[in-house]
Amino acid sequence: MIVLRLKFAVFSNLLSCLNLLLGVGLAAGLVGCEKPEPHSGVSFVATWLTERGRLPPEVTGIRVRITDSDGEVVAEQELERSAVDGMDENGDGRPELGFADLPTSAPIRLELVARTEASDEAFVAHAGPFELDANEERSLALQLYPVGEAADLEEPALPGRFLHTATRLLDGRVLVAGGFTQAEADATCPDGAPAETRCFLLTASNEAYVFNPATGLFAPVQGTMGAARAGHSATLLGDGRVLVAGGAERALLMLEPRGAEQGFEPKWISQRGDGQPGAHATFELFDPSLAASMEDGESGGFIGAAAEPGVLGELNDERFLHAAAVWNDEENEDRPDELVMLAGGLSGTSVSRTFELFDPSRTGGYGVRDNTQSRLLVPRATPAAVTVGRTIWIVGGAEPPAADNEALAEIWDPSAEGEVDFDRATQPASNSIYPDDSLGSAAPRPHYALSRPDTFLVNEGRSLVVNGWLGPRCRAGEVEPAFPRPGEVTLLCARNGGPSRSHTISVENTAEFGSTRQTSLGVHGWGDAATLSGRIVLLSGGFADETLAATNLIDVLTGAVQDGEAQRAGGSGDMFSLLGARALHRMTSIGVGQVHGVLVTGGLNIGASPPAISILGTAEVLYIPSSL
């Protein structure tokens, strides 16, 4: 790995300190210089440090670009390798380069691209957005990452975890919070569990970490969270804070055999800290502007209720594995311009049929609104939620299993009748022509009854993709999904069998609203997805089949839609892959400008015969070429 070290400062004599320095090693640190009189411009000294103390021999040139919050380039340098090497005036192996007159008191971003004979984008580094004061001096260490292949983060200092959250902050960092960090095998299964069921007692962590893509390092958040949580939600608010809600301190994971069929069906029972069934009915906020968490200067901390920040805020209901999505309305100053919907989830074995709304600008202080009568159409244990315009779609996770098309998805539209009503009930998505696909408009769609699907927008927000395979039910001895009849016992379907379960929905406000097309995607049961640059979508990992073996497969969607179906990039599935198979992990978009990648953290593997859980303590990054 290559480390680029930057120093931001104000200089009156630019030539005295504007050096791009090829150092001997990290311990060498920054080259000192006398602090001159303040200057109206801001400049930086950059030192990249490698094991060899030089740029890798394959690098033929570099480009350093600084952009403002609108993406406009405010400074740029592009140099051939020979020019870089030729700028070493004193023969110490440290060529000289610099920028002056950078914007102050305004967000800026930095990106560096190193090229080779084989690629114009062989390595990348980035930082920001951040602001510089007129008289500020700052040092940053920038990690240079390879492009086009996953890279393991060396010594990530992130203990293994799954069912955690990883949320990108407005300053480009990533908050990794909670998750199950312990799995005790051979736990006692509940009475009535089928023979050969294997149970695992899971314990959550209250720890949180901040990942800085600039340095490639994780720093623990001082003070931790107010509660140990896993299966919670973490939602970025418009003001830069993160709402952390629900989850459970413990849970029982049951792997039930699929009758006489191969494989297992995962089931969850959330627990309180004393082992009794239940889940958290609390929330807290991560504030990235709070005091530094460690000596490395990473900032941020957790607060609770508005009236008493040292005490956790209260939700209306207990929620574990629920869904969360942000509703926005900037058109009316008399209403909240932002609400977070929390929908469904588990509490012990009970399945929630409610949703609630967190209001950051609630009278009397932030908190959930008093909408305890807000109901979903059906109970949903493991749903997904996604914002579509001024509506929120709640998809999948129905428990008991969906019995008809109306239970597949529902839409909350508080302005459906012209006036905004936050207590308005949801409506079946099937009130539109969803799910009208190639099977014919009147046919049942049990293959779309997914558990915890990935949901994301493509085609500039005009199409919604629902991805996954795990969830549909099959009758004994059959392979095609079917809606269960009243009182009928069914099994979790195997991955293969029947029509494709991933699908693309038209959500553009036209006569085609709700029209659906089956979409051929890879195997990502309980994997994760991330949208890059507002267009490209990566799907990664997850359970590959009913044996619950994880995959390292990555699929790439271009963001385009053809004949109603979201399009995969050519060769997708063979183009990129994770370094290791993982499920129940998190994948988070990182990058600036034309530099885009993902951070992949945690997850688990389930071994077979007998099943055993391995919690993954590794983290990796993948940057994709800008040509995609």
N, C-alpha and C positions, 0 to 999 in steps of 0.2 A: 504494500500500500504506500501511496505517496501522500505526504502531508504538505499543504501549502500554508505558510504562516504569514498573516497579514498584520500590519500595524497601521491604524488610522491616526493621523495627527495633523496639526496645523503648522505650517512652516513658512518663514519669511525667505529663507534661502533654500529653494527646492533642491538644488544640486547637492546640498550637504547631506540629505537623508533619503532621497527618493531612489531606493535601490531595490531591485529584484534580486534577492540573494540566494544562491544555491548553497545551502548549509551542509555541514558535516553530519549533524544528527540533531534530534529533538533537544537534547541537553544543551546544545549550543545556544538555543534561545534566539532572541532578537539582537541584532547588532545595535549597540547604543550610539547615541549622538546627543550633542548638546541641544537643549530645548531653546529654540530661537524665539524672537518676538512673534506675537500672534499675527497671522496672515489671514486675509479674507477667504482664502481657498482651503480646502481640505484635501489631503493627499494620503497615500499609504505606502508603507514599506512592506514588501512581500518576500518571504523566504520559504521555499518549499524544501522539505527535508526528506531524503530517502536513505535507505540503508547504505547506499553507495555514495551519498552526498552529492549526487548529480542527477539530472533528469535521466530517465531510462533511455538507453541508446536508441530505442526504436522511435522515440518522439522526434518528429521533424519540424514542429512548430507549435505555437500556442496562440490563443486568442483570449484576452481578458476584456469583458464587457460589463459596464455598470449601467443599470436602467432605473428609471423612476417608477412611481406607482402606476403609471399608465403604460408601462412597457417601452417608453421612449428611451433610446440610447443617449446617455449624457456623457459617456466617455468610453473609448474603446482603443485597444492596442492589439495588433496582430503581427507576429514576428516569426520569421523562419528560424529554424534551429541555428543556422550559421550566424544569423544576426544576434541571437541571444548569447551564443558563446562568444561572439566578437565584442560584446559590450563589457567584457571584464577588463577594465582599464588598469587595475593594479595587480592582475595576475593571481588573485586569491580564489579564483573559481566562482566568483559571485558577480554575475552581470548586473548592470544597473538599469533600472526602469522605474517609472512612476507616473501618477496622475495628479493633477492639481485642479483646484476650483470645482470640487464636487459639491452638489447641493447640501445644504445644512438644514436641520429642523424639518426635514421632509423624508419620507421613506425612500430608501434606495436598495437595490439588489445587486449582487455581484455574481457573475458566472464566469467560469474559466473552462475552456475546451482545449485539450491537447490532441494533436493529430499525429498520425503515423503514415507510412507509405500505404498501408492497407486500409486505413480508415480516416475520414476527416473528423470523426468523433471517437477517438480511442479511449480518452479519459475525460471526466468532467468533475467540476467542483462548484459549489455555490454557497451563498450566504444571504440571509435576509428574508424579508425586509427588515431594515433597522434604520435608525436616525442618528445623525452625527451633529453634535453641537459645534458652534464656531470655534471654540477653544478646546475641543475634546481630543484626548489621546486614547486610542483603544487598540488592543491586540486581539486578533482572531487567528485560530488555527484551522485551516481548511483541509478537509480530507478529499483526496482525488480518487474517484471511483472509476472502474472500467465500465464501458458502455457495451450493451448487447449480451451480457452474461451476468448471472447472479454472483455476488461477492459476499463471503462470510465476514461479518463484523468481528474482528479479533477482540477477544476478551470484552464482550459486550456489557459485563457487569449487570446483566438482567436475569434474575433467577427465572427458571422455567415456570410457565403459566399457560392456562388456556381459559377460554370464555372470559377473557379480559377485554379491555377496550384500548384503542390506539387512535387518538384524535389529533389531527393536524391543527396547530394553533395559527393565529393570524401572523405571527412573527416567523413562521416556517418551521418551528420546532414541533415535536410530536409528544403528546402526553400519553403515556402508557400507564393504565390504572387497574389495580386489583387483579382478579382472576384466580382460578383454583391453582394452588401451588403444591398441594399434597393429595395423593390418591392412595387410600388404604385398601388393599385387596382383601378378598374373602370377608367383606363386611356382611352382616346379617341381613338377609333379604326380608321384605315384608311377608306376613302370612298370606298365603294364597298365590305367591309367585310361582310360575311354572317350574317344574323340575329342570335342572341344569342352568337355571338363571344364575348369572354371576353379578354380584353387587360390589360397588366400590364407594367408599365413604370419601367425599371430597371436602377439602378445607380451603377456604379462600384467604387471600392476603389483603391487608389494608395498605400495603406499600404502593407507591406510585413513582414513576420515573419520567424524566424529560429527556428525549433524544434530540440532539442537535445535529442536523445533517452536515453542518459546516465542519464539525470536529469528528463526526462519526462516533460520538460517545454518549452513554446514558449517565445521567446524574440523578440520584434519588431526591425526591421532594422532601424537604424537611418537615417533620411533624406528621407525615403520612395522612391518609384519609381518616375521616371520623368514624368509619366502620369498615370492617373487612367485607369486600363485595366481589362476587363473580356473577355472571349472567345479568349484569346491570346494563344500563345505557349511558353513553357519554356524548352529549350534544353540544356542538359549538354554537354559542350565541353571537349575535351581531356585535356586541361590545367586546368580544375577545375572550370572555369567560366561557367555561365549560360546565354544563349541568350534568352532574353524575347522579343517577337516580336508580332506586330499587336494587335488585340483585339479592343474593343470599350469602350468609356466612358459611353455610355448609350445604351439602346436597348429597343425595344418594343416586348414583348412576346405575341403572339396572340394564343389563344386556340380556334380553329375553330371547331364547331360541325361536326361530320362525317355524314352530311346529316340526314337521318332518322335513322341511326345506332347509337348505344351507343358509347360514348366516344368522344375524341377530337383529333385533329391534331395540334401539336405545330408548329408555324411558327415564324421566327425571322426577325426583321428589325433593323439593327444596326444603331446607331446614334452618331453624334459628340456631344460635350458638349453643343452646342447651340440648340440641338434638331433636327438639319437637318440630313438627311440620310447620312451615311458615316461610316468610321472606321479608325483606326490608320494605317498610312503607316510609322511607326517608329519602332525603336528597341532600347534596352539598354542592358547592361551586368551587371549581378551580379558578383562581385568579392569577394570570401569568405575570401581573405587575407587582405581586407581593415580594417580600424581601428575598434575597439570594438564598437558594437552598443548600448550596455547598460552597467551598472555597473557590470552585471553578467559576463562580459568578452566575450560574444558571438560576433563574428566578422563578417564583411561583409558589402558591400554597393554597390550602383549602379553607373555606369558611362555610358556616352552616346557615341557620335561619337569618332573615333580615334583621329581626328585632334582637336576636341574641346569636351572633356569629359563632360562638363557641359551642352551640347546640345544633344538632342536625335538624334540618327542615322536615316538615311532615308532608307526606303524600296522602291522597284519599284512600288508596288501596295498596296492599302488598303486591309486589310484582317481581317476578324472576323470569328471564328469557322473554320479556315483553318487547314491543317495538316502539321506536321513537322517531318523530319527524318534525321539522320546523314549518310552521305556517306563517307566511309573511303578508302584510298588507300595509303598504306605504301610501295608500291613496287617501286615507282619512285620518286627520290628526286627532279626532275624538275617540279613536279606537286604538288598542295596542297594535303596534306595527310588527310584533313578533310573538308567537306562542309556540310552545313545544308540546306536541301531543304524545302522551304515553298510553299505549293501548295493549290490552290483553295481558298475557303472562300467567305464571303459576304462583300459587302459594301452597306449599306442601303438594297435595294431589289435587287441590281445587283449581279450576281453570277460570280465569277472569273473563267476564263479559262486559267490562266497563272500559272507558277511556277517561283521561283527565288532562287538563291543560295547565302547563306551567307558564306563568305570566311574569317576565322580567320587570315589567313596569306596573305591576299591580298596586292599587292604592293601599298604602300602609306598608309597602315593601314587597319585594319579589316573593313568589310562592305560587301554589296551585290555586286555581279558581274553584269556587264552590259549585261544581257541576257534578255532584255525586250521582245524579240520575242519568248521566250520559251513558248510553248503552250501545254496545256493538250488536250486530244482527245475530251473531252466534258466539259462543265462547271460543277464544283463540289462545292456545297455550304457547305456541312458538311462531308468531306472525312476523311479517316484515311490514314496514311502512315507508312510503316515499312521497315526497311533495311533488305534485303535478300542477303547475300554475298556482291557482288559489284554492286548490283542493289537496286532500291527502288520501292516497289509496292505502288500505290495509289489506294485505294479501297473505293467504295461506294460514297454516297453523291451526285450523279448526279442530276442536276436540270437544265432544266426540267427532270422529272423522266426518268430513263434508258429506252430506247426503244428497246434494243436488248442486246445480250450477250456481244458485244464489249464494251458497256458502263459500264459494271459491275466493271471492274478494268483495270488499265494500268500499264506498267512497264517502268521505266526510267533506261536505261543501257548505260552509257556514253562510255563504251568500247565494245559495241556490235559488231563493225566491226573491232576489233583488235586495233584500235587507239582511245585514249580517246578524246572525244569531248563533252565538257560540254554544248554545245548548241544543242546536239542531241535531237530529238523529242522522246516523249514516244511512246510505241507500245501497242496495245491491249493485255491484258493478254490472250485473247482467241486465239491469234496466236499460243499459245501452245495448249495442249489438255484441258486446263481449259475452262469451268467448266464441265469436263466429269465425270458425276456421274451415279448413278444407273438408272436414267431416260433415258439413252441412249445419245450417243455423239451428236446427231443433235438437241436435244430438247432445247427450250428456257428455261432460268433459272430466271424468274422474282422474284422468292423467295429469290434470292441472292442480290437483289438491295437494300442494307441496307443503313441507315443513321447513320453516326458516329459510325460505329462498333468498337468493340475492336479487335485489331490485335496483334498477338504475335507468336513467334516461339516456337516449341516443338521438341522433337525427335532429340536433339542435332543440331538444326538448319535445319533439313531436311524437316520439315513440318511447314506450316503456318496455324494458326487457325484464322478464321474470325467469330466473335461471335456477335449476336444481333438478334432482331426480328423486330424492328421499321424501316419502310421505304418502303417496297413493296406496290404496288398499286393494288386495286381491283376495278372491275366494280360494279356498284350499284346492290345490291341484291346478290352478289357472295362473296364467302369466300376464294377462291384460288387466289393467286397473278397472275397478267397478265401484260405483257408489254403494255402500253397505245398505241392505234392507233393514228395517226396524228389527232389532234383536239379533241380527246376524253377526256371527263371529268371522272376522276376516284377518288376514295377515298383512304385514308390511310387504309391499311388492318388491321383487328383485329389481335391479336397475334396468335390465333389459326386458322388454315386453310391452307391446302396444305402441301407440304413437309417441313421438318426441314430447317430453314433458316441459322443456324450456320453450318459451314462446315470446313473441313480440306483439305488443298491443298499440294500436294507433290511439294517441291521446290528444291529437289535434282537434280543435273545435270545428269539425266538419261533419258531413253525413257519415263519414267512415269512423267516427269516434267509437272506440271499443272493438273495432274489427281486429282479429287475432290471427297470427300465423305461427305455426310450429317453427321452431328455430333449432337448428342442429348445432349444439355446443358440446364441449367436453364434459367429463364426469367431475362434478364439483358439489357433491352432497355435503352441506354444512362447511363449504369452503368460504372464500371471501372475494370481494371485488373492489376495485378502485378505479376512479375516473381520472385520467391525466389530461391536462391542458383543455379540459372541458369537452373533449372529443373521444380520445382513445380510452377504451376500457380494458383492464386486465382482469381475468378470472383465474384464481389460483387454488391449488390444493383441494382438500375436502376428501370425503369418503368416496372411494372409487366404485364400490359395489356393496352388496348386502353383507359381505363378510366384515365390513367396516375397515377394510384396509385403506390407508390413506394414499394419496397420489401426490406427485410433485409436478403435475401437468399445469401449464399456463396457457390459457387461450387469450387471444387478442382480438377485440372487436374494433373495427375502424371508426365506428360512430355513424356509418352510413347505413341506410335501409334500402333494400331492393325488393320489389314485389311484396312489400309488407314485412320482410324478414331482415333482422339485424345481420350485418355482414361481418364475417371473420376475415382477418388479414390472411393473405396468401401464405400457405404453409403453417398457419396457426396451429399450435399443438406441438409442432416440431421446432418452432422459432426460438422459444425460450422455455426454461424450466427452473423450478426451485432447486436448490442444492440438496434438499431432502424432502421426503414426503411429510405432509402435515395436514391435520384437520383441526377445526375449531381454533384456528389461528386468527391473526389480524393482519390485513394488508392496507397500508396507508400511503396516499399520494404525497410525494415530496418533490422539490425542485423549484426552479424559477426560470423565467424567460423561455428559452428554447431547450432548457435542461430539465428533463422530466423522468422521474423514477418512482419506485415504491419501496417502502420499508416493510418487511415481513417479520412479525414477532410471534414467538410462542407457538402453541398448538400441542397436539398429542398424536401418538401412534397407538393403535390397539393391535397387539399381537394375538395370534390365534393359538388354539389347542393347548391349554385353555386360554381364553382371552386375558390379556394383561395390558395395563396402561403404562406408557412411557410419556412423561411430560417433557416437552422440548424446551431447553434453555438457550437455544441458539437464535440469532437474529441475522437477517441477510438483507441486502439491498440489490435492486435491479434497476438500471437505467436503460431506457430504450432510445434508439436513434431518432433524431428529429425528423427523419425522412418518412417515418411511418404515418 
